[in-house]
Amino acid sequence: MSRFFACICHRMNLTSILSHFLSLHFSIFFLFFLVCVSSLQDEVRSLLEFKKGIREDPLGKVVNSWSKPSADPYGCPQSFYGVVCDDGGGGGNVAAIVLDGLGLAGELKLVTLNGLRMLKNLSLAGNSFSGRLVPALGTMTTLQHLDLSENQFYGPIPARINELWGLNYLDLSSNNFTGRFPSGIRNLQQLKVLDLHSNEIRGDIQDLFSELRNVEHIDLSFNMFSGSLPMDLQSISSLANTVQYVNLSHNRLGGEFFKSNAISLFRNLKVLDLGDNQLSGQLPSFGSLPNLHVLRLGNNGLYGLIPEELLESLIPLEELDLSGNRFSGMNC
């Protein structure tokens, strides 16, 4: 009889333990569910705060779709125009905001998007947004693609932009940014595209080039960059291995052209535009650039003989501009 009661008690203990386990498991699951719902609600709130900065929406794309009633209270607001969810449906987080070319205007506070913990793509190109980039932008560390081009953003570019470790595309072109470009861009090891053209950004071109790693496309044209091109080989070797497009035209670059041993490192270079600067001196040989298709050096102070490979079929040039210089003939 004692064994029978012991067996019953043992089973009751197991049942009690199992009950407690299931209860604990359910509690953890429910808590996780509440955290997820709260996170998604935070994302909707962030988007609605961001919307407050939009004063003009001529096509009505954002005004008519970004509203709390239209948002799924338990999921990603995929009904919001330009919002992309990371799972392609309504259950995930906001992964992208793409509002290009909608004629939107207003003074934006990008800090309102800090609540989007999984945002990878922010593209607002081709609008009339204004405002400053605040240092808090550096906390949006999930960003991989940032395009604010063709707007009216102004002021300096904050140094904390170099804390966006995963960034592979950065386009701030055609705005009103001023001041020196902050040091520290060497931290952006994934960066492939850097486009800052048509601003009023200053800086020494040697300092910037020595920090760039693995970049394939660089456009700094129509700015106020200064300095000279002859650089330490070790400083530019990482950039030279990957870069395919370089546009530094319409700046304040001076001094001589790249040295022969430096230009020979740029074996993947397809486009080089250094027009409308204050470069002087003679050109090196370009025979070591087998992929060069476009070379624009117009309106500088270059002189001497033109390397023969530029006028013959030794490299696959499709466009060559040497006008507005002081060349005296061809180096045969």
Salt bridges, closest charged atoms under 4 A:
ASP42 OD1 - ARG45 NH2 2.20
GLU49 OE2 - LYS52 NZ 2.69
GLU163 OE1 - ARG160 NE 3.21
ASP195 OD1 - HIS197 ND1 2.72
GLU211 OE1 - ARG186 NH1 3.72
ASP219 OD2 - HIS197 ND1 3.54
GLU256 OE1 - LYS259 NZ 2.63
ASP273 OD2 - ARG296 NH1 3.14
ASP276 OD2 - HIS250 NE2 3.32
GLU318 OE2 - HIS293 ND1 3.18
GLU319 OE2 - ARG296 NE 2.75
